[in-house]
């Protein structure tokens, strides 16, 4: 991303009038905080003030989801967002399809409403001013049991025409972890969505064959969720029995 910010490709499309951007421009350009950011995090691996020899107990970390970013974004992000807003208005997509825009670590993320994910992907792929031809990754995130809308489905898009990368995210409740499959727009999403379903339990509605890809078909649960038990089986080692992780002695 830093290379793109230093030497951006020529911006397509040019300027737009305030009439062209209208309501959609205000909705997307104004960071209106549609995604719960949560509170700052402290520590790691459950470490507390005592019994911690790693030093990780003293970590102070930012909120799980970065705060919304206000204009101007900097670099090529502003001109690109203008193009996206104009394309949304032309295709009749609702202004609130984008819940939040965040710039963090030199990257731009658009948090979308899940019902608008598929039309937004189709727009980003097909519009001449956008041209995100490749979906390079679909992955999941679980921010933990104390975070509202804790599951996120994350999409990395690449425009080979304009040499740009953006990220899309859809936040989901654990009890309603459904999101439309984007396989019909980006066929590369097929195995990525299967792995995200396998590991995080995010259901990609409309996927042609949403089955496990890493774990056995009869596996119970989704191993990368934060509340998934460590489990395991006892292991014998040189005459001693090592208990499974969730039954081992704690030293804190």
N, C-alpha and C positions, 0 to 999 in steps of 0.2 A: 504493500500500500504506500510506503514512503516513496518508492520510485515513481509511482503514479502521481503522487502529489507534487513531486518536484518537476516532472516532465509530462504533464497531462496531454492526452491526445486532443486534437482539435474538437471543440464542442459542436455537436450537430444542432441544427435547428434555429439557433439565434435567439433573440429576445422575444418575450411575449408581453402583450399588453395586460393591464390589470383586469380588463374585461375577460380576456381569455383564461386567466388564472382563477379569478372570481372566488367563489366560496371554497372550492377545493384547495386553492392555494392557501387560504387562511387556515384551513383545517390541518393541512400537512405541514405548513411552514411554522405554525405555532405549536410548540411542543406541549401537548395537552395531557401528557402523563396517563395514558390509558393502561399501562402495565404497572402492576404493583412492584415497587423496587425493593421493598423489605428494608430491614435495618442493617447497620454495620455488623460484621461478623468478628468474633474474637476467638483466638486459639485455633487448633487443628487437631484432628485425631482424638477429640474428646479430652485433650490435656487441660488441666486446671492449674491452680496456683501451687499445688503441692504434688510431689511425686513426679514432676516433669523434668527429665534431664535432657530433653531434646531441644528446648528453647522455643518449640512451636506454640507453647501455651501463651506466650507473650505477643503473638501476632495480632495486629489490628488490620482487618481487611475491609474493603468497601462493601456496599450492599450487593446482593446477588445480581440484581439487574441494574446497570448504570442508569442514572437519572436522564430524563429527556434533555435534549440539546436544543437551544434556541438559535435562530438565525442571527448572524451569518455562520454557516458551518465551516467555511474555509475550503481552499483547494477547488477541486472540480465538483464538490458535493452540491453547492448551491445551484449551479447551472444544470446539473443532472436532475436535481429535485424539481426544478422548473419544468424540465422536459417531461418528467414523470407525471407531474400534476396536470400539465396540458394534455397528455395522452389519456389520463384518467377521465378528464372532463369530456374529451372527444368521444370516448367509448361509453360514456354514461355510467362509469363506476362511481359509487358513492364516495363523498369526500372523507367519510370516517372509516374507509377501508383500511387506512393507515392509522393505527392507534397511537403510535409513538415513533419518533425518530431520535436515534442516539448516535453520537460520534464518540468513540472510545478507542484509544490506542491507534489513532489514525485510520479507523475503519468505520463505515456507516452501516447501521442496522435499521431496518424498517420492521416494526412490530405490526403484524397484520391481524385483522379479524379473520377467524378461520373460514367463515363462509365466503370470504373474498379471496382466499389464497389461490384457487384455481384460475379465476379470471385475471388476477394480478400476474400470475406466472405467464399466462398466455400473452398478456399485454407486454410484459418485459421481454419476452422472446420475439414477438412479431413486429412491434412498433419500430419503424426505421430509425428513430432517434434514440432508441434504447438498445435493442439487439443483444440481449443476453442469451446467446445461443446454447450455452452449456450449463447444466446443473452439475457441479463437481462433487457435491456432498449433501447428504441428508443425515442428520444425527439428532440425538436426543439429549436432554439435560434434565436431571431431577435436582431441584434446589433444596429438597428436604421437607420434612413433615411440618415445619413451622412457617413455611412460606406459602401464601395464597397463590393459586394457579401455578403450582410448583413444577409441573411438567412443561417443557418447551420443545417444540419441534423446530429444528434449525436447518436452513437451506443456504448454501453458498452458490452464488451465481457468477458466471464469468462471461463478459462480453469480449469475444475475440476481435470484433470489429473495432471497438473503441478502447480496448485494453483497460478494462475496469473490472473490479470485483465489488459485489455488495452482498449483504447478508439479510435474509428474511427470517423472522421468528414468529411463531404462533404459540401463545401461552394457553395452557389447558388446565382445567381442574382434574384432580386425580380420579374423581367419580364420574367424569364425562370426558375421557381421554380420547376423543374422536376428532379426526381432522381429514379433509379430503385428500385422497391420493393424487399426486401430480404426475403419475406415470404416463398418462395420455398426452401430457405436454412435454415432459422430459423422460424418455424411456430409461435413462440412466438411474432414475430414482427407484427402480424395481427392487434390486437387492438391498439398497440402502434403507428403504422403508421396511423391508423384511427384518433387517438387523435391528432397526430402532424398535420395531414391535417386539422382537425377541428379547431385547435387553431392557426396554423401558415400559413395554405394555401400551405404547401409543398405537391406537387402531387407525389405520389408513383406509378410510371408507372408499370403496371402488377399486382397490388394488386387485389385479388379476389373480393373485394367488398368495395371500398374506399368511404364510406359514413360517415356522421357525427355520433359521438358517445356520445358527451356531449350536444351539442347544438341541437335545433330542426332542422329537415331536411330543412326547408325553411329559416333558419337564414341567414342574409346577412353579409358577411365578416368573418374575423378570429380574435377573440377577444384578442389574445396575441401578435399580431403585435404591434410594437411601435407606428405606426401611426393610430391605431384603435381609433376612438373617444370614449371618456368616456361615452358620451350619458346619458341615464337614463331617468326617468320620474319624474315630480314633486311629492313630498311626503308631505302629510298633517300631521302635528304633533302638537297636542294640539292647534288647531286653526290657526297655522302658516303654510305657504307653503314653503317647502325646495326645491329650484330649483335643476335640475339635475347638476352633477359635472361640465360639460363643460359650464354652465351658471352662476356659482357662482362668487361672488366678489373675486377679487384678492387683497392681502394685500402687495404685493411686489412693 
